[in-house]
């Protein structure tokens, strides 16, 4: 079985009495091109159970390290139960004991105290088989039809990853992408330029600001791939917000693209003016797809539905489809990854010059 180019994330549940063995186990997993996650990565000042839940939620496989000490640990069965409720595949690793409680009967990998043969048994192929076996399980989704809630959920999902000191490349297909949004507070005058028709929606502005800041953390760390709408479509999308809205938003995106402290940015222009949905991917951690309805009763563009999932097969399929589309769009435009950022800057600047904006 071919091993995925995206390392599988493995959360290790254990007793601190067994810390030395767990450190060895984590090294073995890392050497096998896996991403071990355990409480060594807990951030200070954050509620312990919340971070553990976040680790489990974002892991591909839950690995309880079963020893005479850990099976007495009250949190162990709670963590196992949470992983089972989340639909995470569970691979018990046991030293001198057998699985008990909720995982009684689950086949464990048995080791001696030295973990001598762990590298052979805990290979990337082993975890790929376990993770791929979950294909038969339906993906789970979280959804909303409110734009402020969508933006806040996007920020929360992205911040949940960075709180684990992990980052994912941003892939986004949207009109002007998240990176045209201001980072100013919701009372700043720039928001009135963006939303002339609804200048006092502070809750929405704060949510959009949170989205921008959260995603930029990832873009600064590992880069981004952006597919923008053609400028004609952008004008149509934002004209209902007021005549200054589209030019101001384009200037906002230009400020991001010309910021060379963000080093890895690739841009393409969508050749489909009938795009019905926007897509955001943060590494292979999660994806969000939002579908807009035409025009709301207030005359503004309205969100119909936004769905979020961490289901890894779904996310990885979206990544492959996005990368293929990006490659095709760049080829059709005669752009390449290295020049696409400068070409996109020129494309947007020419629009502002042409319209005198």
C-alpha positions as CSV (number, residue, x, y, z in Angstrom):
1,X,0.0,0.0,0.0
2,X,1.3,3.4,-1.0
3,X,1.9,5.7,2.0
4,X,0.2,9.1,1.7
5,X,2.2,12.2,1.1
6,X,0.4,13.7,4.1
7,X,1.7,12.1,7.4
8,X,-1.0,10.5,9.5
9,X,-1.4,12.1,12.9
10,X,-1.4,9.8,15.9
11,X,-2.5,10.9,19.3
12,X,-0.8,8.9,22.2
13,X,-2.8,8.5,25.4
14,X,-0.6,7.4,28.3
15,X,0.3,7.6,32.0
16,X,3.2,9.9,32.9
17,X,4.7,7.0,34.8
18,X,5.5,5.6,31.3
19,X,6.8,8.9,29.9
20,X,10.3,7.5,28.9
21,X,8.7,4.7,26.9
22,X,6.3,7.1,25.3
23,X,9.1,9.4,24.3
24,X,10.8,6.4,22.6
25,X,7.4,5.5,20.9
26,X,7.0,9.1,19.6
27,X,10.5,9.0,18.1
28,X,9.7,5.7,16.3
29,X,6.5,7.1,14.9
30,X,8.2,10.3,13.7
31,X,11.0,8.2,12.1
32,X,8.2,6.4,10.2
33,X,7.0,9.7,8.7
34,X,4.0,9.9,11.1
35,X,3.1,12.8,13.3
36,X,2.9,11.8,16.9
37,X,0.8,14.1,19.2
38,X,0.9,13.9,22.9
39,X,0.7,16.1,25.9
40,X,4.2,17.3,25.6
41,X,2.7,19.8,23.1
42,X,0.2,21.2,25.5
43,X,0.2,25.0,25.5
44,X,0.4,26.8,28.9
45,X,-2.6,28.7,30.1
46,X,-5.1,26.6,28.2
47,X,-7.6,24.2,29.8
48,X,-6.1,20.7,29.8
49,X,-9.2,18.7,28.8
50,X,-10.0,21.1,26.0
51,X,-6.5,20.6,24.5
52,X,-6.7,16.8,24.9
53,X,-10.1,16.9,23.0
54,X,-8.5,19.0,20.3
55,X,-5.6,16.6,19.9
56,X,-8.0,13.6,19.6
57,X,-10.4,15.5,17.2
58,X,-7.5,16.4,14.9
59,X,-5.8,13.0,15.0
60,X,-6.2,10.3,12.4
61,X,-5.6,7.4,14.8
62,X,-5.9,7.2,18.6
63,X,-3.2,5.1,20.2
64,X,-3.7,4.2,23.9
65,X,-0.4,3.1,25.4
66,X,-1.6,0.3,27.8
67,X,0.6,-0.6,30.7
68,X,-0.1,-1.6,34.4
69,X,0.2,2.1,35.2
70,X,-2.0,3.5,32.4
71,X,-4.9,1.2,32.8
72,X,-5.4,2.5,36.3
73,X,-5.5,6.1,35.0
74,X,-9.1,7.4,35.1
75,X,-8.6,9.7,32.1
76,X,-7.6,6.8,29.9
77,X,-11.1,5.4,29.4
78,X,-12.6,8.9,29.1
79,X,-10.1,9.6,26.3
80,X,-10.8,6.3,24.6
81,X,-14.5,6.9,24.9
82,X,-14.2,10.4,23.3
83,X,-12.1,8.9,20.5
84,X,-14.7,6.2,19.9
85,X,-17.5,8.8,19.9
86,X,-15.5,10.8,17.3
87,X,-15.2,7.8,15.1
88,X,-11.4,7.7,15.4
89,X,-9.8,4.3,14.7
90,X,-8.2,3.0,17.8
91,X,-4.9,1.1,17.9
92,X,-4.0,-0.1,21.4
93,X,-0.3,-0.7,22.1
94,X,0.1,-2.9,25.2
95,X,3.0,-3.8,27.4
96,X,2.2,-6.5,29.9
97,X,-1.6,-6.0,29.8
98,X,-4.6,-6.6,27.5
99,X,-7.2,-4.1,26.5
100,X,-10.0,-3.5,29.1
101,X,-13.1,-1.5,29.4
102,X,-14.5,0.0,26.3
103,X,-11.8,-1.5,24.1
104,X,-12.1,-5.1,25.5
105,X,-11.7,-7.4,22.6
106,X,-9.9,-4.9,20.4
107,X,-6.7,-6.5,19.0
108,X,-3.7,-4.8,20.6
109,X,-0.1,-4.8,19.4
110,X,1.9,-6.3,22.2
111,X,5.5,-5.3,23.1
112,X,8.1,-6.0,25.7
113,X,9.2,-3.1,27.9
114,X,12.1,-2.3,25.6
115,X,9.8,-1.8,22.6
116,X,12.5,-3.5,20.5
117,X,10.3,-4.4,17.5
118,X,8.1,-1.3,17.6
119,X,9.7,0.2,14.5
120,X,8.8,-2.9,12.5
121,X,5.2,-3.1,13.8
122,X,4.3,0.6,13.9
123,X,5.1,1.5,10.3
124,X,3.5,4.2,8.2
125,X,1.8,1.4,6.1
126,X,0.2,0.0,9.3
127,X,-1.4,3.4,10.1
128,X,-2.4,3.9,6.5
129,X,-4.3,0.6,6.6
130,X,-6.0,1.6,9.8
131,X,-6.9,5.1,8.6
132,X,-8.0,3.9,5.2
133,X,-10.3,1.3,6.8
134,X,-12.5,4.2,8.0
135,X,-13.6,4.9,4.4
136,X,-16.7,2.9,5.0
137,X,-17.7,5.4,7.7
138,X,-19.6,8.4,6.5
139,X,-18.0,11.8,6.9
140,X,-19.3,14.0,9.6
141,X,-20.0,17.7,9.0
142,X,-20.7,20.9,10.9
143,X,-22.7,23.5,9.1
144,X,-24.2,27.0,9.3
145,X,-26.2,29.4,7.1
146,X,-25.0,32.5,8.8
147,X,-22.0,34.4,7.4
148,X,-20.7,35.7,10.7
149,X,-20.9,32.2,12.2
150,X,-19.1,30.8,9.1
151,X,-16.3,33.2,9.5
152,X,-16.0,32.5,13.2
153,X,-16.1,28.8,12.7
154,X,-13.3,29.1,10.1
155,X,-11.2,31.1,12.6
156,X,-11.9,28.5,15.4
157,X,-11.0,25.6,13.2
158,X,-7.8,27.2,12.0
159,X,-6.9,28.4,15.5
160,X,-7.5,24.9,16.8
161,X,-4.7,23.7,14.6
162,X,-2.2,26.4,15.3
163,X,-2.9,26.0,19.1
164,X,-1.4,22.5,18.7
165,X,1.7,24.3,17.2
166,X,0.9,22.8,13.8
167,X,0.2,24.7,10.6
168,X,-1.2,23.8,7.2
169,X,-0.8,25.3,3.8
170,X,-3.9,27.4,2.9
171,X,-5.7,26.5,-0.3
172,X,-8.6,28.8,-1.1
173,X,-11.0,29.2,-4.0
174,X,-13.1,32.3,-3.6
175,X,-13.9,35.7,-5.1
176,X,-11.0,37.6,-3.5
177,X,-10.2,35.0,-0.7
178,X,-9.9,35.7,3.0
179,X,-6.8,37.8,2.5
180,X,-8.6,40.8,1.2
181,X,-10.2,41.3,4.6
182,X,-9.0,44.0,7.0
183,X,-7.2,43.1,10.2
184,X,-8.5,46.3,11.8
185,X,-11.0,46.3,14.6
186,X,-14.7,46.2,13.8
187,X,-15.1,50.0,14.5
188,X,-12.4,51.0,12.0
189,X,-13.6,53.2,9.1
190,X,-12.4,50.6,6.5
191,X,-15.3,48.3,7.2
192,X,-17.7,51.0,6.1
193,X,-16.0,51.0,2.7
194,X,-16.3,47.3,2.5
195,X,-19.9,47.2,3.6
196,X,-21.5,50.6,2.8
197,X,-25.0,49.1,2.8
198,X,-24.6,47.6,6.3
199,X,-21.9,49.7,8.1
200,X,-22.8,48.8,11.7
201,X,-22.6,45.0,11.7
202,X,-19.8,44.9,14.3
203,X,-20.4,41.2,15.0
204,X,-19.8,40.3,11.4
205,X,-16.8,42.5,11.1
206,X,-15.1,41.0,14.1
207,X,-15.8,37.5,12.9
208,X,-14.3,38.3,9.4
209,X,-11.3,39.9,11.1
210,X,-10.8,36.8,13.2
211,X,-11.0,34.7,10.0
212,X,-8.3,36.8,8.4
213,X,-5.9,36.7,11.3
214,X,-6.3,33.0,11.9
215,X,-5.7,32.0,8.3
216,X,-2.8,34.4,7.9
217,X,-0.9,32.5,10.7
218,X,-0.9,29.5,8.5
219,X,-0.1,31.3,5.3
220,X,2.9,33.0,7.0
221,X,4.2,29.6,8.3
222,X,3.7,27.3,5.3
223,X,2.3,29.4,2.4
224,X,-0.9,29.6,0.4
225,X,-2.5,28.7,-2.9
226,X,-5.2,31.1,-4.0
227,X,-7.7,30.9,-6.9
228,X,-9.4,34.2,-7.5
229,X,-12.5,35.0,-9.5
230,X,-12.0,37.1,-12.7
231,X,-12.3,40.8,-11.9
232,X,-15.7,41.1,-13.8
233,X,-17.2,38.6,-11.4
234,X,-15.8,40.4,-8.4
235,X,-17.5,43.6,-9.5
236,X,-20.8,41.8,-9.7
237,X,-20.4,40.1,-6.3
238,X,-19.7,43.2,-4.4
239,X,-21.6,45.9,-6.2
240,X,-24.6,45.5,-3.8
241,X,-22.3,46.5,-1.0
242,X,-21.7,49.9,-2.5
243,X,-19.6,51.4,-5.3
244,X,-16.4,51.7,-3.2
245,X,-16.6,48.1,-2.0
246,X,-14.9,46.2,-4.8
247,X,-12.0,48.6,-5.3
248,X,-11.3,48.7,-1.5
249,X,-11.4,44.9,-1.3
250,X,-9.0,44.7,-4.2
251,X,-6.6,47.1,-2.5
252,X,-6.9,45.0,0.6
253,X,-5.8,41.9,-1.4
254,X,-3.0,43.8,-3.0
255,X,-1.7,44.8,0.4
256,X,-1.5,41.1,1.2
257,X,0.1,40.0,-2.1
258,X,2.7,42.7,-2.0
259,X,3.7,41.8,1.6
260,X,6.9,39.9,0.9
261,X,7.2,38.8,4.6
262,X,4.7,36.1,3.4
263,X,7.0,34.2,1.2
264,X,5.1,31.3,-0.4
265,X,2.1,32.5,-2.4
266,X,0.8,31.1,-5.6
267,X,-2.2,32.7,-7.4
268,X,-4.4,31.7,-10.3
269,X,-7.5,33.3,-11.8
270,X,-10.6,31.1,-12.1
271,X,-11.9,30.6,-15.6
272,X,-15.4,29.7,-14.5
273,X,-17.5,32.8,-14.0
274,X,-20.4,30.6,-12.8
275,X,-18.6,29.4,-9.6
276,X,-21.2,28.5,-7.1
277,X,-19.2,27.7,-4.0
278,X,-16.0,28.8,-2.2
279,X,-13.5,26.4,-0.7
280,X,-11.0,26.7,2.1
281,X,-8.5,24.0,3.0
282,X,-6.0,24.3,5.9
283,X,-3.3,21.6,5.1
284,X,-5.0,18.3,5.4
285,X,-6.5,19.3,8.8
286,X,-10.0,20.4,7.5
287,X,-12.0,21.9,4.7
288,X,-14.8,24.3,4.5
289,X,-17.1,24.8,1.5
290,X,-19.6,27.7,1.4
291,X,-22.4,28.1,-1.1
292,X,-24.0,31.5,-1.6
293,X,-27.5,32.1,-2.6
294,X,-28.2,34.9,-5.1
295,X,-29.4,38.1,-3.3
296,X,-31.1,38.3,0.1
297,X,-34.2,40.4,0.9
298,X,-31.9,43.2,2.0
299,X,-30.3,43.3,-1.5
300,X,-27.0,41.8,-0.3
301,X,-25.3,38.6,-1.2
302,X,-26.4,35.9,1.3
303,X,-24.8,32.7,2.5
304,X,-26.9,29.6,1.8
305,X,-24.8,27.1,3.6
306,X,-21.3,26.5,4.8
307,X,-20.1,23.0,5.7
308,X,-16.9,22.0,7.6
309,X,-15.3,18.5,7.9
310,X,-12.1,17.0,9.2
311,X,-12.9,13.6,7.5
312,X,-9.4,12.9,6.1
313,X,-10.4,11.1,2.9
314,X,-12.8,14.0,2.0
315,X,-10.1,16.6,2.8
316,X,-7.4,14.9,0.9
317,X,-9.6,14.4,-2.1
318,X,-10.4,18.1,-2.1
319,X,-6.7,18.9,-1.9
320,X,-5.9,16.7,-5.0
321,X,-8.8,18.3,-6.9
322,X,-7.7,21.8,-5.9
323,X,-4.1,21.2,-6.9
324,X,-5.1,19.8,-10.3
325,X,-7.4,22.8,-10.9
326,X,-4.6,25.2,-9.9
327,X,-2.2,23.5,-12.3
328,X,-4.7,23.6,-15.2
329,X,-5.5,27.3,-14.6
330,X,-1.9,28.4,-14.5
331,X,-1.2,26.5,-17.7
332,X,-4.2,28.0,-19.4
333,X,-3.0,31.5,-18.4
334,X,0.6,30.9,-19.4
335,X,1.6,31.6,-15.8
336,X,3.8,29.5,-13.6
337,X,4.0,29.2,-9.8
338,X,7.1,31.4,-9.5
339,X,5.6,34.3,-11.5
340,X,2.0,34.0,-10.6
341,X,2.1,36.3,-7.6
342,X,3.6,39.2,-9.6
343,X,1.2,38.6,-12.5
344,X,-1.8,38.6,-10.1
345,X,-0.6,41.9,-8.6
346,X,-0.3,43.4,-12.1
347,X,-3.7,42.1,-13.0
348,X,-5.4,43.7,-10.0
349,X,-3.4,47.0,-10.3
350,X,-4.4,47.4,-13.9
351,X,-8.1,47.1,-12.9
352,X,-7.7,49.9,-10.4
353,X,-5.8,52.1,-13.0
354,X,-8.5,51.4,-15.6
355,X,-11.3,52.3,-13.4
356,X,-9.6,55.2,-11.7
357,X,-10.3,53.6,-8.3
